[in-house]
Amino acid sequence: MATKMLHVRVDDDVREDASDVLDALGMTMSDAVRIFLHRVAATQSFPLELKVPNEETLAALKEARVIRKARKARFETPEALFSDLNAR
């Protein structure tokens, strides 16, 4: 089977985060891309449901990126987290 090289440009943070997840799953980035492309070919469709995030989701994503970049937890204790969750 002949193969060809595929080059993809990806944001450094996304690549690092995805690599961490894939490592935990025992997969390489190349494995994941190959699986994705096999799925596209097999189903003749995009294998993920795409939706435009609403304002609340966009705000949460932005907050999560800031927290992750700062490497600082949003809550000081688990109790503070659960208290916030229960207040909603």
PyMOL Python script that loads the backbone (N, CA, C, O; Angstrom):
from pymol import cmd

cmd.read_pdbstr("""\
ATOM      1  N   MET A   1       0.853  -1.173   0.000  1.00  0.00           N
ATOM      2  CA  MET A   1       0.000   0.000   0.000  1.00  0.00           C
ATOM      3  C   MET A   1       0.901   1.239   0.000  1.00  0.00           C
ATOM      4  O   MET A   1       1.757   1.388   0.873  1.00  0.00           O
ATOM      5  N   ALA A   2       0.710   2.106  -0.960  1.00  0.00           N
ATOM      6  CA  ALA A   2       1.488   3.338  -1.044  1.00  0.00           C
ATOM      7  C   ALA A   2       0.936   4.360  -0.052  1.00  0.00           C
ATOM      8  O   ALA A   2      -0.272   4.425   0.180  1.00  0.00           O
ATOM      9  N   THR A   3       1.815   5.142   0.521  1.00  0.00           N
ATOM     10  CA  THR A   3       1.394   6.187   1.457  1.00  0.00           C
ATOM     11  C   THR A   3       1.991   7.515   1.029  1.00  0.00           C
ATOM     12  O   THR A   3       2.978   7.560   0.295  1.00  0.00           O
ATOM     13  N   LYS A   4       1.384   8.595   1.497  1.00  0.00           N
ATOM     14  CA  LYS A   4       1.886   9.938   1.231  1.00  0.00           C
ATOM     15  C   LYS A   4       1.913  10.700   2.548  1.00  0.00           C
ATOM     16  O   LYS A   4       1.138  10.422   3.464  1.00  0.00           O
ATOM     17  N   MET A   5       2.821  11.666   2.623  1.00  0.00           N
ATOM     18  CA  MET A   5       2.954  12.506   3.806  1.00  0.00           C
ATOM     19  C   MET A   5       1.854  13.560   3.812  1.00  0.00           C
ATOM     20  O   MET A   5       1.525  14.128   2.770  1.00  0.00           O
ATOM     21  N   LEU A   6       1.288  13.820   4.986  1.00  0.00           N
ATOM     22  CA  LEU A   6       0.267  14.842   5.168  1.00  0.00           C
ATOM     23  C   LEU A   6       0.781  15.831   6.210  1.00  0.00           C
ATOM     24  O   LEU A   6       1.109  15.434   7.328  1.00  0.00           O
ATOM     25  N   HIS A   7       0.855  17.101   5.861  1.00  0.00           N
ATOM     26  CA  HIS A   7       1.312  18.132   6.793  1.00  0.00           C
ATOM     27  C   HIS A   7       0.106  18.958   7.212  1.00  0.00           C
ATOM     28  O   HIS A   7      -0.689  19.380   6.373  1.00  0.00           O
ATOM     29  N   VAL A   8      -0.027  19.188   8.522  1.00  0.00           N
ATOM     30  CA  VAL A   8      -1.166  19.938   9.047  1.00  0.00           C
ATOM     31  C   VAL A   8      -0.652  20.995  10.014  1.00  0.00           C
ATOM     32  O   VAL A   8       0.157  20.697  10.893  1.00  0.00           O
ATOM     33  N   ARG A   9      -1.117  22.224   9.854  1.00  0.00           N
ATOM     34  CA  ARG A   9      -0.760  23.291  10.789  1.00  0.00           C
ATOM     35  C   ARG A   9      -1.814  23.347  11.893  1.00  0.00           C
ATOM     36  O   ARG A   9      -3.012  23.422  11.621  1.00  0.00           O
ATOM     37  N   VAL A  10      -1.348  23.308  13.143  1.00  0.00           N
ATOM     38  CA  VAL A  10      -2.239  23.308  14.301  1.00  0.00           C
ATOM     39  C   VAL A  10      -1.643  24.228  15.362  1.00  0.00           C
ATOM     40  O   VAL A  10      -0.427  24.270  15.548  1.00  0.00           O
ATOM     41  N   ASP A  11      -2.498  24.952  16.047  1.00  0.00           N
ATOM     42  CA  ASP A  11      -2.083  25.810  17.149  1.00  0.00           C
ATOM     43  C   ASP A  11      -1.298  24.988  18.171  1.00  0.00           C
ATOM     44  O   ASP A  11      -1.680  23.860  18.481  1.00  0.00           O
ATOM     45  N   ASP A  12      -0.213  25.542  18.692  1.00  0.00           N
ATOM     46  CA  ASP A  12       0.640  24.810  19.642  1.00  0.00           C
ATOM     47  C   ASP A  12      -0.124  24.289  20.854  1.00  0.00           C
ATOM     48  O   ASP A  12       0.075  23.148  21.272  1.00  0.00           O
ATOM     49  N   ASP A  13      -1.001  25.123  21.421  1.00  0.00           N
ATOM     50  CA  ASP A  13      -1.754  24.705  22.611  1.00  0.00           C
ATOM     51  C   ASP A  13      -2.690  23.538  22.296  1.00  0.00           C
ATOM     52  O   ASP A  13      -2.800  22.594  23.078  1.00  0.00           O
ATOM     53  N   VAL A  14      -3.357  23.609  21.155  1.00  0.00           N
ATOM     54  CA  VAL A  14      -4.270  22.534  20.757  1.00  0.00           C
ATOM     55  C   VAL A  14      -3.483  21.250  20.541  1.00  0.00           C
ATOM     56  O   VAL A  14      -3.896  20.180  20.987  1.00  0.00           O
ATOM     57  N   ARG A  15      -2.353  21.359  19.857  1.00  0.00           N
ATOM     58  CA  ARG A  15      -1.528  20.176  19.597  1.00  0.00           C
ATOM     59  C   ARG A  15      -1.058  19.541  20.906  1.00  0.00           C
ATOM     60  O   ARG A  15      -1.107  18.321  21.061  1.00  0.00           O
ATOM     61  N   GLU A  16      -0.606  20.367  21.840  1.00  0.00           N
ATOM     62  CA  GLU A  16      -0.126  19.847  23.124  1.00  0.00           C
ATOM     63  C   GLU A  16      -1.250  19.174  23.907  1.00  0.00           C
ATOM     64  O   GLU A  16      -1.072  18.079  24.440  1.00  0.00           O
ATOM     65  N   ASP A  17      -2.410  19.833  23.974  1.00  0.00           N
ATOM     66  CA  ASP A  17      -3.542  19.264  24.707  1.00  0.00           C
ATOM     67  C   ASP A  17      -4.002  17.957  24.067  1.00  0.00           C
ATOM     68  O   ASP A  17      -4.251  16.972  24.762  1.00  0.00           O
ATOM     69  N   ALA A  18      -4.111  17.954  22.747  1.00  0.00           N
ATOM     70  CA  ALA A  18      -4.545  16.742  22.048  1.00  0.00           C
ATOM     71  C   ALA A  18      -3.521  15.627  22.222  1.00  0.00           C
ATOM     72  O   ALA A  18      -3.891  14.468  22.407  1.00  0.00           O
ATOM     73  N   SER A  19      -2.258  15.965  22.165  1.00  0.00           N
ATOM     74  CA  SER A  19      -1.208  14.971  22.331  1.00  0.00           C
ATOM     75  C   SER A  19      -1.278  14.320  23.711  1.00  0.00           C
ATOM     76  O   SER A  19      -1.097  13.110  23.841  1.00  0.00           O
ATOM     77  N   ASP A  20      -1.544  15.132  24.745  1.00  0.00           N
ATOM     78  CA  ASP A  20      -1.680  14.595  26.104  1.00  0.00           C
ATOM     79  C   ASP A  20      -2.828  13.585  26.187  1.00  0.00           C
ATOM     80  O   ASP A  20      -2.682  12.512  26.774  1.00  0.00           O
ATOM     81  N   VAL A  21      -3.965  13.940  25.596  1.00  0.00           N
ATOM     82  CA  VAL A  21      -5.124  13.049  25.619  1.00  0.00           C
ATOM     83  C   VAL A  21      -4.828  11.772  24.843  1.00  0.00           C
ATOM     84  O   VAL A  21      -5.118  10.670  25.309  1.00  0.00           O
ATOM     85  N   LEU A  22      -4.250  11.928  23.655  1.00  0.00           N
ATOM     86  CA  LEU A  22      -3.955  10.761  22.830  1.00  0.00           C
ATOM     87  C   LEU A  22      -2.923   9.854  23.495  1.00  0.00           C
ATOM     88  O   LEU A  22      -3.028   8.630  23.409  1.00  0.00           O
ATOM     89  N   ASP A  23      -1.929  10.445  24.156  1.00  0.00           N
ATOM     90  CA  ASP A  23      -0.952   9.645  24.900  1.00  0.00           C
ATOM     91  C   ASP A  23      -1.652   8.783  25.948  1.00  0.00           C
ATOM     92  O   ASP A  23      -1.340   7.604  26.114  1.00  0.00           O
ATOM     93  N   ALA A  24      -2.603   9.395  26.651  1.00  0.00           N
ATOM     94  CA  ALA A  24      -3.333   8.667  27.688  1.00  0.00           C
ATOM     95  C   ALA A  24      -4.142   7.515  27.084  1.00  0.00           C
ATOM     96  O   ALA A  24      -4.401   6.510  27.746  1.00  0.00           O
ATOM     97  N   LEU A  25      -4.536   7.677  25.819  1.00  0.00           N
ATOM     98  CA  LEU A  25      -5.288   6.632  25.131  1.00  0.00           C
ATOM     99  C   LEU A  25      -4.377   5.628  24.438  1.00  0.00           C
ATOM    100  O   LEU A  25      -4.848   4.656  23.848  1.00  0.00           O
ATOM    101  N   GLY A  26      -3.063   5.870  24.513  1.00  0.00           N
ATOM    102  CA  GLY A  26      -2.112   4.978  23.868  1.00  0.00           C
ATOM    103  C   GLY A  26      -2.029   5.168  22.361  1.00  0.00           C
ATOM    104  O   GLY A  26      -1.687   4.240  21.628  1.00  0.00           O
ATOM    105  N   MET A  27      -2.344   6.372  21.906  1.00  0.00           N
ATOM    106  CA  MET A  27      -2.339   6.662  20.474  1.00  0.00           C
ATOM    107  C   MET A  27      -1.383   7.798  20.161  1.00  0.00           C
ATOM    108  O   MET A  27      -1.094   8.640  21.011  1.00  0.00           O
ATOM    109  N   THR A  28      -0.903   7.807  18.939  1.00  0.00           N
ATOM    110  CA  THR A  28      -0.111   8.937  18.457  1.00  0.00           C
ATOM    111  C   THR A  28      -1.021   9.895  17.705  1.00  0.00           C
ATOM    112  O   THR A  28      -2.162   9.564  17.381  1.00  0.00           O
ATOM    113  N   MET A  29      -0.506  11.077  17.433  1.00  0.00           N
ATOM    114  CA  MET A  29      -1.247  12.044  16.638  1.00  0.00           C
ATOM    115  C   MET A  29      -1.516  11.453  15.245  1.00  0.00           C
ATOM    116  O   MET A  29      -2.605  11.613  14.695  1.00  0.00           O
ATOM    117  N   SER A  30      -0.527  10.781  14.693  1.00  0.00           N
ATOM    118  CA  SER A  30      -0.695  10.154  13.377  1.00  0.00           C
ATOM    119  C   SER A  30      -1.784   9.096  13.402  1.00  0.00           C
ATOM    120  O   SER A  30      -2.581   9.006  12.469  1.00  0.00           O
ATOM    121  N   ASP A  31      -1.828   8.288  14.467  1.00  0.00           N
ATOM    122  CA  ASP A  31      -2.889   7.276  14.601  1.00  0.00           C
ATOM    123  C   ASP A  31      -4.265   7.943  14.559  1.00  0.00           C
ATOM    124  O   ASP A  31      -5.162   7.494  13.845  1.00  0.00           O
ATOM    125  N   ALA A  32      -4.419   9.013  15.325  1.00  0.00           N
ATOM    126  CA  ALA A  32      -5.710   9.703  15.417  1.00  0.00           C
ATOM    127  C   ALA A  32      -6.127  10.280  14.065  1.00  0.00           C
ATOM    128  O   ALA A  32      -7.291  10.180  13.678  1.00  0.00           O
ATOM    129  N   VAL A  33      -5.187  10.876  13.356  1.00  0.00           N
ATOM    130  CA  VAL A  33      -5.506  11.448  12.042  1.00  0.00           C
ATOM    131  C   VAL A  33      -5.885  10.334  11.066  1.00  0.00           C
ATOM    132  O   VAL A  33      -6.838  10.476  10.300  1.00  0.00           O
ATOM    133  N   ARG A  34      -5.145   9.232  11.095  1.00  0.00           N
ATOM    134  CA  ARG A  34      -5.470   8.112  10.206  1.00  0.00           C
ATOM    135  C   ARG A  34      -6.870   7.564  10.498  1.00  0.00           C
ATOM    136  O   ARG A  34      -7.637   7.291   9.575  1.00  0.00           O
ATOM    137  N   ILE A  35      -7.198   7.404  11.778  1.00  0.00           N
ATOM    138  CA  ILE A  35      -8.532   6.913  12.158  1.00  0.00           C
ATOM    139  C   ILE A  35      -9.603   7.880  11.664  1.00  0.00           C
ATOM    140  O   ILE A  35     -10.617   7.464  11.104  1.00  0.00           O
ATOM    141  N   PHE A  36      -9.371   9.169  11.875  1.00  0.00           N
ATOM    142  CA  PHE A  36     -10.328  10.189  11.424  1.00  0.00           C
ATOM    143  C   PHE A  36     -10.560  10.076   9.914  1.00  0.00           C
ATOM    144  O   PHE A  36     -11.704  10.061   9.459  1.00  0.00           O
ATOM    145  N   LEU A  37      -9.476   9.997   9.141  1.00  0.00           N
ATOM    146  CA  LEU A  37      -9.602   9.944   7.686  1.00  0.00           C
ATOM    147  C   LEU A  37     -10.250   8.642   7.224  1.00  0.00           C
ATOM    148  O   LEU A  37     -11.021   8.647   6.264  1.00  0.00           O
ATOM    149  N   HIS A  38      -9.950   7.525   7.892  1.00  0.00           N
ATOM    150  CA  HIS A  38     -10.623   6.261   7.561  1.00  0.00           C
ATOM    151  C   HIS A  38     -12.126   6.390   7.790  1.00  0.00           C
ATOM    152  O   HIS A  38     -12.925   5.908   6.987  1.00  0.00           O
ATOM    153  N   ARG A  39     -12.501   7.035   8.873  1.00  0.00           N
ATOM    154  CA  ARG A  39     -13.922   7.210   9.202  1.00  0.00           C
ATOM    155  C   ARG A  39     -14.619   8.081   8.148  1.00  0.00           C
ATOM    156  O   ARG A  39     -15.736   7.772   7.733  1.00  0.00           O
ATOM    157  N   VAL A  40     -13.966   9.166   7.716  1.00  0.00           N
ATOM    158  CA  VAL A  40     -14.529  10.024   6.667  1.00  0.00           C
ATOM    159  C   VAL A  40     -14.756   9.197   5.402  1.00  0.00           C
ATOM    160  O   VAL A  40     -15.821   9.268   4.788  1.00  0.00           O
ATOM    161  N   ALA A  41     -13.758   8.421   5.022  1.00  0.00           N
ATOM    162  CA  ALA A  41     -13.867   7.604   3.809  1.00  0.00           C
ATOM    163  C   ALA A  41     -14.959   6.547   3.942  1.00  0.00           C
ATOM    164  O   ALA A  41     -15.719   6.318   3.001  1.00  0.00           O
ATOM    165  N   ALA A  42     -15.040   5.908   5.094  1.00  0.00           N
ATOM    166  CA  ALA A  42     -16.005   4.814   5.288  1.00  0.00           C
ATOM    167  C   ALA A  42     -17.444   5.316   5.312  1.00  0.00           C
ATOM    168  O   ALA A  42     -18.339   4.665   4.771  1.00  0.00           O
ATOM    169  N   THR A  43     -17.673   6.475   5.937  1.00  0.00           N
ATOM    170  CA  THR A  43     -19.041   6.982   6.086  1.00  0.00           C
ATOM    171  C   THR A  43     -19.429   7.988   5.014  1.00  0.00           C
ATOM    172  O   THR A  43     -20.598   8.346   4.872  1.00  0.00           O
ATOM    173  N   GLN A  44     -18.425   8.441   4.258  1.00  0.00           N
ATOM    174  CA  GLN A  44     -18.657   9.480   3.245  1.00  0.00           C
ATOM    175  C   GLN A  44     -19.285  10.722   3.866  1.00  0.00           C
ATOM    176  O   GLN A  44     -20.123  11.388   3.258  1.00  0.00           O
ATOM    177  N   SER A  45     -18.858  11.017   5.098  1.00  0.00           N
ATOM    178  CA  SER A  45     -19.365  12.195   5.803  1.00  0.00           C
ATOM    179  C   SER A  45     -18.354  12.623   6.854  1.00  0.00           C
ATOM    180  O   SER A  45     -17.392  11.910   7.142  1.00  0.00           O
ATOM    181  N   PHE A  46     -18.590  13.795   7.421  1.00  0.00           N
ATOM    182  CA  PHE A  46     -17.748  14.278   8.510  1.00  0.00           C
ATOM    183  C   PHE A  46     -18.209  13.576   9.783  1.00  0.00           C
ATOM    184  O   PHE A  46     -19.396  13.628  10.107  1.00  0.00           O
ATOM    185  N   PRO A  47     -17.312  12.923  10.512  1.00  0.00           N
ATOM    186  CA  PRO A  47     -17.737  12.051  11.613  1.00  0.00           C
ATOM    187  C   PRO A  47     -18.072  12.763  12.928  1.00  0.00           C
ATOM    188  O   PRO A  47     -18.262  12.098  13.947  1.00  0.00           O
ATOM    189  N   LEU A  48     -18.147  14.050  12.929  1.00  0.00           N
ATOM    190  CA  LEU A  48     -18.467  14.794  14.145  1.00  0.00           C
ATOM    191  C   LEU A  48     -19.615  15.757  13.863  1.00  0.00           C
ATOM    192  O   LEU A  48     -19.730  16.297  12.763  1.00  0.00           O
ATOM    193  N   GLU A  49     -20.451  15.961  14.854  1.00  0.00           N
ATOM    194  CA  GLU A  49     -21.510  16.945  14.720  1.00  0.00           C
ATOM    195  C   GLU A  49     -20.918  18.322  15.007  1.00  0.00           C
ATOM    196  O   GLU A  49     -20.318  18.537  16.061  1.00  0.00           O
ATOM    197  N   LEU A  50     -21.087  19.243  14.080  1.00  0.00           N
ATOM    198  CA  LEU A  50     -20.545  20.590  14.251  1.00  0.00           C
ATOM    199  C   LEU A  50     -21.667  21.557  14.600  1.00  0.00           C
ATOM    200  O   LEU A  50     -22.708  21.592  13.945  1.00  0.00           O
ATOM    201  N   LYS A  51     -21.429  22.343  15.650  1.00  0.00           N
ATOM    202  CA  LYS A  51     -22.394  23.352  16.073  1.00  0.00           C
ATOM    203  C   LYS A  51     -21.642  24.626  16.415  1.00  0.00           C
ATOM    204  O   LYS A  51     -20.496  24.584  16.863  1.00  0.00           O
ATOM    205  N   VAL A  52     -22.294  25.751  16.202  1.00  0.00           N
ATOM    206  CA  VAL A  52     -21.721  27.029  16.608  1.00  0.00           C
ATOM    207  C   VAL A  52     -22.025  27.201  18.090  1.00  0.00           C
ATOM    208  O   VAL A  52     -23.187  27.134  18.489  1.00  0.00           O
ATOM    209  N   PRO A  53     -20.984  27.426  18.927  1.00  0.00           N
ATOM    210  CA  PRO A  53     -21.238  27.575  20.362  1.00  0.00           C
ATOM    211  C   PRO A  53     -21.999  28.863  20.667  1.00  0.00           C
ATOM    212  O   PRO A  53     -21.804  29.886  20.012  1.00  0.00           O
ATOM    213  N   ASN A  54     -22.876  28.792  21.680  1.00  0.00           N
ATOM    214  CA  ASN A  54     -23.604  29.988  22.090  1.00  0.00           C
ATOM    215  C   ASN A  54     -22.696  30.880  22.945  1.00  0.00           C
ATOM    216  O   ASN A  54     -21.564  30.503  23.246  1.00  0.00           O
ATOM    217  N   GLU A  55     -23.180  32.036  23.326  1.00  0.00           N
ATOM    218  CA  GLU A  55     -22.368  33.011  24.065  1.00  0.00           C
ATOM    219  C   GLU A  55     -21.874  32.461  25.401  1.00  0.00           C
ATOM    220  O   GLU A  55     -20.732  32.708  25.788  1.00  0.00           O
ATOM    221  N   GLU A  56     -22.727  31.718  26.108  1.00  0.00           N
ATOM    222  CA  GLU A  56     -22.340  31.160  27.401  1.00  0.00           C
ATOM    223  C   GLU A  56     -21.194  30.149  27.231  1.00  0.00           C
ATOM    224  O   GLU A  56     -20.244  30.133  28.014  1.00  0.00           O
ATOM    225  N   THR A  57     -21.302  29.321  26.210  1.00  0.00           N
ATOM    226  CA  THR A  57     -20.256  28.337  25.946  1.00  0.00           C
ATOM    227  C   THR A  57     -18.961  29.021  25.534  1.00  0.00           C
ATOM    228  O   THR A  57     -17.882  28.628  25.979  1.00  0.00           O
ATOM    229  N   LEU A  58     -19.058  30.043  24.686  1.00  0.00           N
ATOM    230  CA  LEU A  58     -17.864  30.787  24.276  1.00  0.00           C
ATOM    231  C   LEU A  58     -17.169  31.424  25.479  1.00  0.00           C
ATOM    232  O   LEU A  58     -15.942  31.399  25.576  1.00  0.00           O
ATOM    233  N   ALA A  59     -17.955  31.992  26.392  1.00  0.00           N
ATOM    234  CA  ALA A  59     -17.385  32.600  27.599  1.00  0.00           C
ATOM    235  C   ALA A  59     -16.699  31.540  28.460  1.00  0.00           C
ATOM    236  O   ALA A  59     -15.622  31.785  29.002  1.00  0.00           O
ATOM    237  N   ALA A  60     -17.317  30.364  28.589  1.00  0.00           N
ATOM    238  CA  ALA A  60     -16.729  29.285  29.380  1.00  0.00           C
ATOM    239  C   ALA A  60     -15.432  28.790  28.745  1.00  0.00           C
ATOM    240  O   ALA A  60     -14.462  28.521  29.453  1.00  0.00           O
ATOM    241  N   LEU A  61     -15.406  28.668  27.426  1.00  0.00           N
ATOM    242  CA  LEU A  61     -14.185  28.240  26.733  1.00  0.00           C
ATOM    243  C   LEU A  61     -13.060  29.252  26.935  1.00  0.00           C
ATOM    244  O   LEU A  61     -11.912  28.879  27.173  1.00  0.00           O
ATOM    245  N   LYS A  62     -13.406  30.539  26.838  1.00  0.00           N
ATOM    246  CA  LYS A  62     -12.410  31.592  27.033  1.00  0.00           C
ATOM    247  C   LYS A  62     -11.865  31.548  28.459  1.00  0.00           C
ATOM    248  O   LYS A  62     -10.657  31.653  28.668  1.00  0.00           O
ATOM    249  N   GLU A  63     -12.751  31.395  29.434  1.00  0.00           N
ATOM    250  CA  GLU A  63     -12.339  31.312  30.837  1.00  0.00           C
ATOM    251  C   GLU A  63     -11.442  30.100  31.064  1.00  0.00           C
ATOM    252  O   GLU A  63     -10.431  30.196  31.760  1.00  0.00           O
ATOM    253  N   ALA A  64     -11.805  28.975  30.486  1.00  0.00           N
ATOM    254  CA  ALA A  64     -11.012  27.747  30.649  1.00  0.00           C
ATOM    255  C   ALA A  64      -9.615  27.919  30.062  1.00  0.00           C
ATOM    256  O   ALA A  64      -8.636  27.448  30.642  1.00  0.00           O
ATOM    257  N   ARG A  65      -9.517  28.591  28.913  1.00  0.00           N
ATOM    258  CA  ARG A  65      -8.196  28.816  28.305  1.00  0.00           C
ATOM    259  C   ARG A  65      -7.324  29.692  29.200  1.00  0.00           C
ATOM    260  O   ARG A  65      -6.133  29.426  29.365  1.00  0.00           O
ATOM    261  N   VAL A  66      -7.919  30.736  29.775  1.00  0.00           N
ATOM    262  CA  VAL A  66      -7.177  31.629  30.668  1.00  0.00           C
ATOM    263  C   VAL A  66      -6.695  30.862  31.896  1.00  0.00           C
ATOM    264  O   VAL A  66      -5.538  30.989  32.296  1.00  0.00           O
ATOM    265  N   ILE A  67      -7.575  30.072  32.487  1.00  0.00           N
ATOM    266  CA  ILE A  67      -7.231  29.282  33.682  1.00  0.00           C
ATOM    267  C   ILE A  67      -6.129  28.285  33.354  1.00  0.00           C
ATOM    268  O   ILE A  67      -5.167  28.139  34.109  1.00  0.00           O
ATOM    269  N   ARG A  68      -6.276  27.597  32.220  1.00  0.00           N
ATOM    270  CA  ARG A  68      -5.274  26.605  31.827  1.00  0.00           C
ATOM    271  C   ARG A  68      -3.922  27.260  31.564  1.00  0.00           C
ATOM    272  O   ARG A  68      -2.880  26.739  31.964  1.00  0.00           O
ATOM    273  N   LYS A  69      -3.949  28.398  30.893  1.00  0.00           N
ATOM    274  CA  LYS A  69      -2.700  29.091  30.578  1.00  0.00           C
ATOM    275  C   LYS A  69      -2.006  29.576  31.855  1.00  0.00           C
ATOM    276  O   LYS A  69      -0.779  29.542  31.949  1.00  0.00           O
ATOM    277  N   ALA A  70      -2.788  30.022  32.825  1.00  0.00           N
ATOM    278  CA  ALA A  70      -2.231  30.497  34.091  1.00  0.00           C
ATOM    279  C   ALA A  70      -1.820  29.335  34.994  1.00  0.00           C
ATOM    280  O   ALA A  70      -1.102  29.520  35.976  1.00  0.00           O
ATOM    281  N   ARG A  71      -2.289  28.130  34.644  1.00  0.00           N
ATOM    282  CA  ARG A  71      -2.027  26.932  35.451  1.00  0.00           C
ATOM    283  C   ARG A  71      -2.441  27.146  36.908  1.00  0.00           C
ATOM    284  O   ARG A  71      -1.742  26.753  37.842  1.00  0.00           O
ATOM    285  N   LYS A  72      -3.610  27.788  37.066  1.00  0.00           N
ATOM    286  CA  LYS A  72      -4.140  28.066  38.399  1.00  0.00           C
ATOM    287  C   LYS A  72      -5.596  27.619  38.444  1.00  0.00           C
ATOM    288  O   LYS A  72      -6.373  27.930  37.542  1.00  0.00           O
ATOM    289  N   ALA A  73      -5.959  26.900  39.476  1.00  0.00           N
ATOM    290  CA  ALA A  73      -7.328  26.426  39.618  1.00  0.00           C
ATOM    291  C   ALA A  73      -8.275  27.589  39.862  1.00  0.00           C
ATOM    292  O   ALA A  73      -7.902  28.593  40.469  1.00  0.00           O
ATOM    293  N   ARG A  74      -9.495  27.445  39.385  1.00  0.00           N
ATOM    294  CA  ARG A  74     -10.518  28.478  39.584  1.00  0.00           C
ATOM    295  C   ARG A  74     -10.988  28.515  41.033  1.00  0.00           C
ATOM    296  O   ARG A  74     -11.348  29.574  41.545  1.00  0.00           O
ATOM    297  N   PHE A  75     -10.984  27.349  41.698  1.00  0.00           N
ATOM    298  CA  PHE A  75     -11.446  27.250  43.078  1.00  0.00           C
ATOM    299  C   PHE A  75     -10.289  26.824  43.966  1.00  0.00           C
ATOM    300  O   PHE A  75      -9.440  26.027  43.568  1.00  0.00           O
ATOM    301  N   GLU A  76     -10.273  27.367  45.172  1.00  0.00           N
ATOM    302  CA  GLU A  76      -9.198  27.059  46.117  1.00  0.00           C
ATOM    303  C   GLU A  76      -9.319  25.651  46.698  1.00  0.00           C
ATOM    304  O   GLU A  76      -8.317  24.999  46.990  1.00  0.00           O
ATOM    305  N   THR A  77     -10.566  25.194  46.860  1.00  0.00           N
ATOM    306  CA  THR A  77     -10.789  23.879  47.470  1.00  0.00           C
ATOM    307  C   THR A  77     -11.903  23.145  46.711  1.00  0.00           C
ATOM    308  O   THR A  77     -12.689  23.769  45.997  1.00  0.00           O
ATOM    309  N   PRO A  78     -11.963  21.838  46.870  1.00  0.00           N
ATOM    310  CA  PRO A  78     -13.082  21.103  46.266  1.00  0.00           C
ATOM    311  C   PRO A  78     -14.435  21.560  46.834  1.00  0.00           C
ATOM    312  O   PRO A  78     -15.437  21.586  46.120  1.00  0.00           O
ATOM    313  N   GLU A  79     -14.450  21.914  48.103  1.00  0.00           N
ATOM    314  CA  GLU A  79     -15.698  22.375  48.718  1.00  0.00           C
ATOM    315  C   GLU A  79     -16.200  23.644  48.042  1.00  0.00           C
ATOM    316  O   GLU A  79     -17.403  23.803  47.836  1.00  0.00           O
ATOM    317  N   ALA A  80     -15.284  24.550  47.695  1.00  0.00           N
ATOM    318  CA  ALA A  80     -15.671  25.785  47.014  1.00  0.00           C
ATOM    319  C   ALA A  80     -16.264  25.481  45.641  1.00  0.00           C
ATOM    320  O   ALA A  80     -17.226  26.122  45.219  1.00  0.00           O
ATOM    321  N   LEU A  81     -15.695  24.516  44.956  1.00  0.00           N
ATOM    322  CA  LEU A  81     -16.229  24.101  43.662  1.00  0.00           C
ATOM    323  C   LEU A  81     -17.644  23.568  43.812  1.00  0.00           C
ATOM    324  O   LEU A  81     -18.548  23.994  43.093  1.00  0.00           O
ATOM    325  N   PHE A  82     -17.845  22.630  44.750  1.00  0.00           N
ATOM    326  CA  PHE A  82     -19.171  22.042  44.933  1.00  0.00           C
ATOM    327  C   PHE A  82     -20.180  23.078  45.413  1.00  0.00           C
ATOM    328  O   PHE A  82     -21.350  23.019  45.036  1.00  0.00           O
ATOM    329  N   SER A  83     -19.749  24.010  46.225  1.00  0.00           N
ATOM    330  CA  SER A  83     -20.641  25.078  46.672  1.00  0.00           C
ATOM    331  C   SER A  83     -21.116  25.912  45.488  1.00  0.00           C
ATOM    332  O   SER A  83     -22.295  26.253  45.392  1.00  0.00           O
ATOM    333  N   ASP A  84     -20.204  26.232  44.600  1.00  0.00           N
ATOM    334  CA  ASP A  84     -20.557  26.995  43.398  1.00  0.00           C
ATOM    335  C   ASP A  84     -21.504  26.195  42.516  1.00  0.00           C
ATOM    336  O   ASP A  84     -22.478  26.745  42.001  1.00  0.00           O
ATOM    337  N   LEU A  85     -21.235  24.906  42.333  1.00  0.00           N
ATOM    338  CA  LEU A  85     -22.114  24.059  41.524  1.00  0.00           C
ATOM    339  C   LEU A  85     -23.508  23.959  42.127  1.00  0.00           C
ATOM    340  O   LEU A  85     -24.501  24.009  41.401  1.00  0.00           O
ATOM    341  N   ASN A  86     -23.593  23.821  43.435  1.00  0.00           N
ATOM    342  CA  ASN A  86     -24.895  23.710  44.101  1.00  0.00           C
ATOM    343  C   ASN A  86     -25.682  25.004  44.066  1.00  0.00           C
ATOM    344  O   ASN A  86     -26.908  24.987  44.169  1.00  0.00           O
ATOM    345  N   ALA A  87     -24.988  26.135  43.921  1.00  0.00           N
ATOM    346  CA  ALA A  87     -25.656  27.429  43.898  1.00  0.00           C
ATOM    347  C   ALA A  87     -26.334  27.692  42.545  1.00  0.00           C
ATOM    348  O   ALA A  87     -27.121  28.630  42.414  1.00  0.00           O
ATOM    349  N   ARG A  88     -26.033  26.881  41.565  1.00  0.00           N
ATOM    350  CA  ARG A  88     -26.605  27.118  40.216  1.00  0.00           C
ATOM    351  C   ARG A  88     -27.904  26.438  40.051  1.00  0.00           C
ATOM    352  O   ARG A  88     -28.518  26.530  38.988  1.00  0.00           O
TER     353      ARG A  88
END
""", "prot")
cmd.dss("prot")
cmd.show_as("cartoon", "prot")
cmd.util.cbc("prot")
cmd.orient("prot")
